[in-house]
Amino acid sequence: LQTTRLGNHLEDRVNKFLRRQNHPEAGEVFVRVVASSDKTVEVKPGMKSR
């Protein structure tokens, strides 16, 4: 599966936290994207003024 910038950031943070907390039994955490989609929305003029 693909790696993403967000996934890499989360992996680094979680793995560093586990090492700092001295949890050797935890192993290493991997984050992968299973599904993603780009959405485009249209904001109607009445909602923009709120």
C-alpha positions in Angstrom: 0.0 0.0 0.0 1.0 3.6 -0.6 2.7 5.8 2.0 1.6 9.4 2.4 3.1 12.4 4.1 0.5 12.3 6.8 1.0 8.6 7.3 4.8 9.1 7.6 4.3 11.9 10.1 2.0 9.8 12.2 4.4 6.8 12.1 7.3 9.0 13.2 5.3 10.6 16.1 3.9 7.3 17.4 7.1 5.4 17.1 9.1 8.1 18.8 6.5 8.3 21.6 6.7 4.5 22.1 10.5 4.6 22.3 10.4 7.5 24.8 7.9 5.6 26.9 10.2 2.6 26.8 7.8 0.1 25.4 10.1 -2.4 23.6 7.3 -5.0 23.3 5.3 -2.6 21.1 7.3 -3.0 18.0 6.9 -0.5 15.2 3.8 1.2 13.9 3.0 1.4 10.2 0.3 3.7 8.7 -1.0 3.1 5.2 -3.8 4.5 3.1 -6.6 2.1 2.4 -8.9 4.5 0.5 -8.9 8.2 -0.3 -10.9 10.4 -2.4 -10.8 14.0 -3.5 -14.1 15.9 -3.1 -15.1 19.2 -4.6 -18.0 21.0 -3.1 -20.0 24.0 -4.2 -20.8 26.6 -1.5 -23.9 28.5 -2.3 -23.8 32.3 -1.9 -26.2 32.2 1.1 -23.8 30.0 3.1 -20.7 32.1 2.3 -22.3 35.2 4.0 -22.8 33.3 7.3 
